[in-house]
Amino acid sequence: MAKRVGTWWIRDGLNERRDEAQGFGKLLEGLSSFDWTQDRGDAQVVKKDFVETSGYSEKVDHVDVMFMCSHGSYNPGNSSTWGRAFAASDGVIRTSDTIRWGKGDLEHFSSHACRLLYHSPSNSVGRWIPAFERLHYMFGFHTVSYSGTSQKERGSRFALYATFHLWVPFFSGYNLRTAWKKANVEVEGSSVKWAYLRANGETSSGVLVNTYNEKLGPYEPRDPVEKRTFWTARGSC
């Protein structure tokens, strides 16, 4: 069965934001092992697709891997508010909401939203840990990120590097964390800092899961659901 891909985007007057997200889906759809099943833009980007809602099946968990162009929602002058929410067309998704990413299929969440993975001693990126039901990775930014002619290539480059071992079978390729770093170094300035949050642990049957070198492939990876530890990193683009 093909792995399902989802893209969400809010243009906010910039078609490049749509292009960035759709580039991710289009690149992966070029591989027979991936199926781009969700492409939701502007008014279709709704809060209930990310937050647990009674009587509704969140669309983000109908896919295995997703890419989103949205905005971080915070007070620029108050760092205690950074990284605690991102925007949908009809509201804001907050860390205080009931979020269980991976309860269906989602393994890899990636977002353009500014400061979503900001981390400091007084405002830990661990605020997103409750959202990890069976999620493996969150990819985002410690700082602001940008939209434009250069950045519209972010999605396609991330997808390409994450699956390079499938396009070029004799090449070992890149793990997901390296693919995210590499894509952002190529499209952002050095003032921007990429980031990720990932989970290690064991499956429900006690098999060890280490996501450090995890790649994006046609297989269904083991999910870390027990005895979990969480790891974060960031760096300049």
MIRO-252363 format. One record per residue (C-alpha): x, z, y. Coordinates in Angstrom, 1 decimal. Example, Ala and Ser with C-alpha at 12.3 -4.5 7.8 and 13.67 -1.06 7.14 Angstrom:
BEGIN
<pake c1="12.3" c3="7.8" c2="-4.5"/>
<pake c1="13.7" c3="7.1" c2="-1.1"/>
This chain:
BEGIN
<pake c1="0.0" c3="0.0" c2="0.0"/>
<pake c1="1.4" c3="-0.9" c2="3.4"/>
<pake c1="2.2" c3="1.8" c2="5.9"/>
<pake c1="-0.2" c3="1.9" c2="8.8"/>
<pake c1="1.0" c3="1.6" c2="12.4"/>
<pake c1="-0.8" c3="2.8" c2="15.6"/>
<pake c1="-0.2" c3="2.1" c2="19.3"/>
<pake c1="-1.9" c3="3.8" c2="22.2"/>
<pake c1="-1.2" c3="2.9" c2="25.8"/>
<pake c1="-2.5" c3="3.5" c2="29.4"/>
<pake c1="-1.3" c3="0.8" c2="31.7"/>
<pake c1="-2.0" c3="2.7" c2="35.0"/>
<pake c1="-1.4" c3="-0.6" c2="36.8"/>
<pake c1="1.7" c3="-1.6" c2="34.8"/>
<pake c1="1.3" c3="-4.2" c2="32.1"/>
<pake c1="4.8" c3="-3.3" c2="30.9"/>
<pake c1="3.4" c3="0.0" c2="29.6"/>
<pake c1="1.0" c3="-1.9" c2="27.3"/>
<pake c1="3.8" c3="-4.3" c2="26.3"/>
<pake c1="6.1" c3="-1.3" c2="25.4"/>
<pake c1="3.6" c3="0.2" c2="23.0"/>
<pake c1="2.4" c3="-3.1" c2="21.5"/>
<pake c1="6.0" c3="-4.2" c2="21.1"/>
<pake c1="6.4" c3="-1.4" c2="18.6"/>
<pake c1="3.3" c3="-2.5" c2="16.6"/>
<pake c1="4.2" c3="-6.2" c2="16.7"/>
<pake c1="7.7" c3="-5.7" c2="15.4"/>
<pake c1="6.6" c3="-3.6" c2="12.5"/>
<pake c1="3.8" c3="-6.0" c2="11.6"/>
<pake c1="6.4" c3="-8.6" c2="11.0"/>
<pake c1="7.3" c3="-6.7" c2="7.8"/>
<pake c1="5.0" c3="-7.0" c2="4.8"/>
<pake c1="5.3" c3="-3.3" c2="4.2"/>
<pake c1="3.6" c3="-2.4" c2="7.5"/>
<pake c1="0.1" c3="-3.0" c2="8.8"/>
<pake c1="-0.7" c3="-2.6" c2="12.5"/>
<pake c1="-4.2" c3="-1.1" c2="12.2"/>
<pake c1="-4.7" c3="0.7" c2="15.5"/>
<pake c1="-4.1" c3="-0.7" c2="19.0"/>
<pake c1="-6.0" c3="1.4" c2="21.6"/>
<pake c1="-5.6" c3="0.9" c2="25.3"/>
<pake c1="-6.7" c3="2.4" c2="28.6"/>
<pake c1="-10.3" c3="3.7" c2="28.2"/>
<pake c1="-9.9" c3="3.7" c2="24.4"/>
<pake c1="-7.2" c3="6.3" c2="24.6"/>
<pake c1="-9.4" c3="9.4" c2="24.1"/>
<pake c1="-8.6" c3="13.0" c2="23.7"/>
<pake c1="-10.5" c3="13.4" c2="20.4"/>
<pake c1="-8.2" c3="10.9" c2="18.7"/>
<pake c1="-5.4" c3="13.6" c2="19.0"/>
<pake c1="-7.2" c3="16.9" c2="19.0"/>
<pake c1="-9.2" c3="18.2" c2="16.1"/>
<pake c1="-12.9" c3="17.5" c2="16.8"/>
<pake c1="-15.9" c3="18.6" c2="14.7"/>
<pake c1="-17.6" c3="15.7" c2="12.9"/>
<pake c1="-14.8" c3="13.2" c2="13.9"/>
<pake c1="-11.8" c3="11.9" c2="12.2"/>
<pake c1="-8.9" c3="11.6" c2="14.6"/>
<pake c1="-7.6" c3="8.0" c2="14.7"/>
<pake c1="-4.0" c3="9.2" c2="15.2"/>
<pake c1="-4.2" c3="10.5" c2="11.6"/>
<pake c1="-5.3" c3="7.1" c2="10.3"/>
<pake c1="-1.8" c3="5.9" c2="10.6"/>
<pake c1="1.6" c3="6.8" c2="9.3"/>
<pake c1="3.6" c3="6.1" c2="12.4"/>
<pake c1="2.6" c3="5.7" c2="16.0"/>
<pake c1="3.9" c3="4.9" c2="19.5"/>
<pake c1="2.2" c3="6.0" c2="22.8"/>
<pake c1="2.6" c3="5.2" c2="26.4"/>
<pake c1="0.9" c3="7.9" c2="28.4"/>
<pake c1="1.8" c3="10.4" c2="31.1"/>
<pake c1="3.0" c3="14.0" c2="30.9"/>
<pake c1="0.6" c3="16.3" c2="32.6"/>
<pake c1="2.4" c3="19.1" c2="34.6"/>
<pake c1="3.2" c3="20.5" c2="38.0"/>
<pake c1="6.5" c3="18.9" c2="39.0"/>
<pake c1="7.5" c3="22.0" c2="40.9"/>
<pake c1="6.8" c3="24.5" c2="38.1"/>
<pake c1="9.0" c3="24.0" c2="35.0"/>
<pake c1="6.9" c3="26.5" c2="33.1"/>
<pake c1="4.2" c3="23.8" c2="33.0"/>
<pake c1="6.5" c3="21.0" c2="31.7"/>
<pake c1="6.0" c3="19.6" c2="28.3"/>
<pake c1="2.7" c3="21.3" c2="27.6"/>
<pake c1="0.3" c3="18.4" c2="27.9"/>
<pake c1="-0.1" c3="14.6" c2="28.0"/>
<pake c1="-2.9" c3="12.5" c2="29.4"/>
<pake c1="-5.7" c3="10.5" c2="27.7"/>
<pake c1="-8.3" c3="8.5" c2="29.6"/>
<pake c1="-10.9" c3="11.2" c2="29.4"/>
<pake c1="-8.8" c3="14.4" c2="29.7"/>
<pake c1="-5.6" c3="16.1" c2="28.7"/>
<pake c1="-4.2" c3="17.0" c2="25.3"/>
<pake c1="-2.6" c3="20.4" c2="25.5"/>
<pake c1="-0.4" c3="22.6" c2="23.3"/>
<pake c1="-3.3" c3="25.1" c2="23.4"/>
<pake c1="-5.7" c3="22.7" c2="21.8"/>
<pake c1="-6.2" c3="22.6" c2="18.0"/>
<pake c1="-3.9" c3="19.9" c2="16.8"/>
<pake c1="-3.0" c3="19.2" c2="13.2"/>
<pake c1="-1.0" c3="16.0" c2="13.1"/>
<pake c1="-0.3" c3="14.9" c2="9.6"/>
<pake c1="-3.4" c3="16.5" c2="8.0"/>
<pake c1="-4.3" c3="12.8" c2="7.2"/>
<pake c1="-1.3" c3="10.4" c2="7.2"/>
<pake c1="0.7" c3="10.8" c2="10.4"/>
<pake c1="4.4" c3="11.4" c2="9.8"/>
<pake c1="6.1" c3="10.2" c2="13.0"/>
<pake c1="4.8" c3="10.6" c2="16.5"/>
<pake c1="6.6" c3="9.0" c2="19.4"/>
<pake c1="5.6" c3="9.1" c2="23.1"/>
<pake c1="6.8" c3="7.8" c2="26.4"/>
<pake c1="5.2" c3="10.7" c2="28.2"/>
<pake c1="7.5" c3="12.4" c2="30.7"/>
<pake c1="9.0" c3="15.8" c2="29.8"/>
<pake c1="6.9" c3="16.1" c2="26.7"/>
<pake c1="9.8" c3="17.6" c2="24.7"/>
<pake c1="11.3" c3="19.6" c2="27.6"/>
<pake c1="13.2" c3="22.6" c2="26.4"/>
<pake c1="14.6" c3="25.7" c2="28.1"/>
<pake c1="15.1" c3="29.3" c2="27.2"/>
<pake c1="11.9" c3="30.2" c2="28.9"/>
<pake c1="9.9" c3="27.2" c2="27.9"/>
<pake c1="10.8" c3="26.3" c2="24.3"/>
<pake c1="10.0" c3="23.0" c2="22.7"/>
<pake c1="8.7" c3="25.1" c2="19.9"/>
<pake c1="5.4" c3="25.2" c2="21.8"/>
<pake c1="4.6" c3="22.0" c2="19.8"/>
<pake c1="5.3" c3="23.5" c2="16.3"/>
<pake c1="1.6" c3="24.4" c2="15.7"/>
<pake c1="0.8" c3="20.6" c2="15.9"/>
<pake c1="2.9" c3="20.0" c2="12.8"/>
<pake c1="0.5" c3="20.0" c2="9.9"/>
<pake c1="2.5" c3="17.6" c2="7.8"/>
<pake c1="4.3" c3="15.8" c2="10.7"/>
<pake c1="8.0" c3="15.1" c2="10.2"/>
<pake c1="9.1" c3="14.1" c2="13.7"/>
<pake c1="8.0" c3="14.1" c2="17.4"/>
<pake c1="10.0" c3="11.7" c2="19.6"/>
<pake c1="9.9" c3="12.0" c2="23.3"/>
<pake c1="11.8" c3="13.0" c2="26.4"/>
<pake c1="13.4" c3="16.2" c2="27.9"/>
<pake c1="13.2" c3="14.6" c2="31.3"/>
<pake c1="11.1" c3="12.1" c2="33.1"/>
<pake c1="11.2" c3="8.5" c2="31.7"/>
<pake c1="10.4" c3="5.2" c2="33.3"/>
<pake c1="8.3" c3="2.1" c2="33.0"/>
<pake c1="9.3" c3="-1.4" c2="33.9"/>
<pake c1="10.8" c3="-4.7" c2="32.9"/>
<pake c1="13.7" c3="-3.1" c2="31.0"/>
<pake c1="11.7" c3="-0.2" c2="29.5"/>
<pake c1="9.0" c3="-2.5" c2="28.1"/>
<pake c1="11.5" c3="-3.3" c2="25.3"/>
<pake c1="11.7" c3="0.4" c2="24.2"/>
<pake c1="8.9" c3="0.2" c2="21.6"/>
<pake c1="10.2" c3="-3.0" c2="19.9"/>
<pake c1="13.8" c3="-1.8" c2="19.9"/>
<pake c1="12.9" c3="1.5" c2="18.4"/>
<pake c1="10.9" c3="-0.2" c2="15.7"/>
<pake c1="13.7" c3="-2.7" c2="15.0"/>
<pake c1="16.4" c3="-0.1" c2="14.7"/>
<pake c1="14.2" c3="2.2" c2="12.6"/>
<pake c1="13.7" c3="-0.6" c2="10.1"/>
<pake c1="16.9" c3="-2.5" c2="10.4"/>
<pake c1="17.7" c3="-1.8" c2="6.8"/>
<pake c1="14.6" c3="-3.8" c2="5.8"/>
<pake c1="15.4" c3="-6.8" c2="8.0"/>
<pake c1="19.0" c3="-6.9" c2="6.9"/>
<pake c1="19.1" c3="-5.5" c2="3.4"/>
<pake c1="22.9" c3="-5.4" c2="3.0"/>
<pake c1="23.1" c3="-3.1" c2="6.1"/>
<pake c1="22.5" c3="0.6" c2="5.6"/>
<pake c1="20.6" c3="0.8" c2="8.9"/>
<pake c1="19.8" c3="3.7" c2="11.2"/>
<pake c1="17.9" c3="6.9" c2="10.6"/>
<pake c1="15.0" c3="7.6" c2="12.8"/>
<pake c1="16.7" c3="10.0" c2="15.2"/>
<pake c1="19.5" c3="7.5" c2="15.8"/>
<pake c1="17.1" c3="4.6" c2="16.3"/>
<pake c1="15.2" c3="6.6" c2="19.0"/>
<pake c1="18.5" c3="7.5" c2="20.7"/>
<pake c1="19.8" c3="3.9" c2="20.5"/>
<pake c1="16.6" c3="2.3" c2="21.8"/>
<pake c1="16.5" c3="4.6" c2="24.8"/>
<pake c1="20.2" c3="4.3" c2="25.7"/>
<pake c1="19.6" c3="0.6" c2="26.0"/>
<pake c1="16.6" c3="0.7" c2="28.3"/>
<pake c1="17.0" c3="3.9" c2="30.5"/>
<pake c1="19.6" c3="5.2" c2="33.0"/>
<pake c1="21.9" c3="8.1" c2="32.2"/>
<pake c1="19.8" c3="10.5" c2="34.1"/>
<pake c1="17.1" c3="10.2" c2="31.4"/>
<pake c1="17.4" c3="12.4" c2="28.4"/>
<pake c1="15.8" c3="11.5" c2="25.0"/>
<pake c1="14.7" c3="14.3" c2="22.7"/>
<pake c1="13.1" c3="15.0" c2="19.3"/>
<pake c1="11.6" c3="17.8" c2="17.4"/>
<pake c1="11.7" c3="17.7" c2="13.6"/>
<pake c1="10.7" c3="19.7" c2="10.5"/>
<pake c1="12.6" c3="20.6" c2="7.4"/>
<pake c1="11.1" c3="22.5" c2="4.5"/>
<pake c1="9.7" c3="22.1" c2="1.0"/>
<pake c1="6.8" c3="20.3" c2="-0.5"/>
<pake c1="3.9" c3="22.2" c2="-1.9"/>
<pake c1="5.6" c3="22.0" c2="-5.3"/>
<pake c1="8.9" c3="23.4" c2="-4.0"/>
<pake c1="10.9" c3="20.2" c2="-3.6"/>
<pake c1="13.4" c3="20.4" c2="-0.7"/>
<pake c1="12.7" c3="18.1" c2="2.3"/>
<pake c1="15.5" c3="17.4" c2="4.8"/>
<pake c1="14.4" c3="14.9" c2="7.5"/>
<pake c1="17.8" c3="14.8" c2="9.3"/>
<pake c1="18.6" c3="11.3" c2="7.9"/>
<pake c1="15.1" c3="10.1" c2="7.3"/>
<pake c1="14.5" c3="6.4" c2="7.7"/>
<pake c1="11.3" c3="4.5" c2="8.3"/>
<pake c1="10.5" c3="2.6" c2="5.1"/>
<pake c1="7.8" c3="1.3" c2="2.9"/>
<pake c1="7.8" c3="4.4" c2="0.7"/>
<pake c1="5.7" c3="7.5" c2="1.2"/>
<pake c1="8.2" c3="10.3" c2="2.1"/>
<pake c1="7.8" c3="13.9" c2="0.9"/>
<pake c1="6.2" c3="16.1" c2="3.5"/>
<pake c1="7.7" c3="19.4" c2="4.6"/>
<pake c1="4.8" c3="21.9" c2="4.4"/>
<pake c1="6.3" c3="25.2" c2="3.1"/>
<pake c1="9.3" c3="27.3" c2="4.2"/>
<pake c1="9.7" c3="25.1" c2="7.3"/>
<pake c1="12.4" c3="25.3" c2="9.9"/>
<pake c1="12.3" c3="23.2" c2="13.1"/>
<pake c1="15.2" c3="21.5" c2="14.8"/>
<pake c1="15.5" c3="19.8" c2="18.2"/>
<pake c1="18.1" c3="17.7" c2="19.9"/>
<pake c1="18.4" c3="15.9" c2="23.2"/>
<pake c1="21.0" c3="13.7" c2="25.0"/>
<pake c1="21.6" c3="11.4" c2="27.9"/>
<pake c1="20.6" c3="7.8" c2="27.7"/>
